[in-house]
Amino acid sequence: MIVKLQVANSKGVPATPNSWICCNKDACRFSCSVRNPSSQQKIRFKLVGQNLGDRWRKLNNIDTHAVQERINSWLSKTQDFLNEVTSPLAKTGNDGKSEPRNVLDTQDIEDMFVAEQTMDGSTPNGVLSLAAILSIEQFSRMNGLTGKKMQKIFKALVPAHVYDDARNLVEYCCFRFLSRDTSDLHPCLKEPAFQRLIFITMLAWQNPYLDEDDLHAHASKKASLQGKYVGEEAFARIAPAVSGVADRPTVHYLFKALAGDEQGMSLSVWLTYINELVKVHEGRRSYQNRESQFLEERILCIGSSRKRPVLKWENNMAWPGKLTLTDKTLHFEAVGLLRQKDAARLDLTRHGLQVEKAKVGPFGSVLFDSAVSVSSSTGSETWLLEFVDLGGELRRDIWYAFISEVIALHKFLHEYGPDDNDQSVFQVFGAHKGKEKAITAAISGIARLQALQFMRKSMDDPIKLAQYSFLQNAPHGDIVCQTLAVNFWGGPVVTRFTEEGLQQAEEVRPSREASENNNHIIDVDGSVFLRKWLRSPSWYSSASVSFWKNSSVRQGVVLSKNLVVAQMTHVERAALICKEKFQVVEKTQATIDAATLKGISSNIDLFKELMIPLAITAKNFEKLRRWEEPYLTVSFLVFAYTIIFRNLLSYVFPMGLMVLATAMLTLKGLKDQGRLGRSFGKVTIRDQPPSNTIQKIIAVKDAMSDVENYLQNLNVTLLKLRTIVLAGQPQITTEVSLVLLASATILLIFPFKFVLAFLICDLFTRELEFRRKMVKRFISLLKERWVTVPAAPVVVLPFEDDESTSLNQRETGVKEIGKRTGQKQT
């Protein structure tokens, strides 16, 4: 049976040629055509029966009228979707101006249908999903080709195993169109249809094949965008390919901020994020045009609000005003009682600037945790800015990320980029624009933070979405910065070097160890990053050498230095390694945070629990020493003296390490087998009973008293030792010196094994009957002598602040100068 469908559209969509949609070789084949619009929407179809033999004789029993009504329902439900996605991205009204389309409500989408399919949906790994077909066909038309033509081109470019993966075909069609744009924010993001197409592309990359359902029911299966969620892996692969949407180093944290507690990112969240991002960029441009004082700077953010003002603290006084952040400076215009004060300016390009979170309050108190401190290493100028926000600390944290990102940007430019006066940037095509590219990346990151702030999305730490600030302290972050530098300043060589330099620059393989072979760094597209620009010490680390040594792209299709099909770019690969290492650090820190208890009593209980193995060992050794189990004590002594007199002492420490390593590996194997249980290794303590405030204050006071007594006793002991060493009591110093000389003489005359054997004999015979009284008399004698040792004298000077000290020094200096002058005159 052949089903022919004819569709007449009344919405002004241009006519498209007839097309066929093939589900499978055993499924029905549909033909769809769009004719010239009429006054009324008509859906005409015709069912033609064809004799297919006895095998298909049962198809004659199908009610053709029911099938016609079902197809009519499909077409009516999907016709609006066809007009939105498969037609041009913007429609032209009667006045000739482009009008944006209304945002598609996911609640109204029930079915997804393909208007025109030219490619073969059957692949060696399965049948392509509707989202994959739609993405491939739409991007193919935007590239000026058909899906079938793009499929053939991609098949000729890559090996068979790369072609067989439908994800690679989706990437090729999408990346080929996106590689044409080099703007800060992709201009097509203003179009709702393009926004939805990117979302569908992420769904296609996530699930490129149909589910294992009955392909005969494929035509009747609903494919709604409602309830569809994009996963982290698909978002991290597709979103950074669109200019301005995401950065490779921070894309995973951006996804977590957008997804929140959901299982993924929905269409509504994606559309809201893109619209807010577009608004941020448009707002910047409009404000930049109105402000004439920032002609050489780019405005990033403005803090000015009556409900949530920005306060600048100076000499315990808070001044409200307008704060403006640019790509180079911070500007603050304080609001005076009569008129606007002159704007203060803080240069953020200086070396050694530090930004920290701070607490502020009246009269030097620290009541409000909502401020940011920006200071230089020399302490010459410090700004203390408070961002008033009654809803929490999010506003302060976001501004902290803004300022940190600008400071980290200029630190990145100084460390990884060429000098501003370096003329070699004109020897590499596009290298003179590298600094502008780096600044644009930071500006786009700040714009994304602003978009999330306007969406009221909760963020774990906004600094993770600012790539330069995040990479400063992230593990493997220096390697990611290196890849960013190669991406920004790398390009084709346009000036003839010396013969040696030219030969090195023309190498197409990845660079070897820079410190040994003196090669330039080569990007995935063959762009050259000159050797003389390798100013950071991180270029010569072992991790950097290993990374760039294995940086070749062997099977992918390189469309640009930022877009590689079926492979990862240098930035993407370094960012992935950084993410994995950072996850390990986060897990480790989580265990440390979980083990950090609050309260003195809880920490004491935890310490006791951790010391139980050592306490048990000491208790068992004490049993041996006291001869509570004579057979074990005799066995231990025989073992110890055998080691001593057989000259095996040098093997004791290595054997101890071997036994410890063997025990650890045995426990690891038992744990991997699951024979130790899940609770093995966990430390369990009892929580303290509930107490009120008075009880807590008394407990803290008692604990502080105990600590004070312990420190006093420790200080007294140290002072007495100081007296003995510095001859504060000559008689005791003489006695101790004679004891030390006698000990040294014994160690010089007798071998160490005899001394050690004597000490062990003394240790294990102290509690025996024939020595017990003698040992007690000797210990009492030592205590009496220790009590008679005086403590070294301690002098406590009165308190003097720095100002009074400096004044005294000045007065003393003036008096000395006066005396010298009088002496010269006389």
Summary of the structure (lengths in Angstrom):
residues: 826
radius of gyration: 38.8
end to end distance: 129.5
largest distance: 137.9
contacts: 2257
relative contact order: 0.05
helix: 54%
strand: 12%
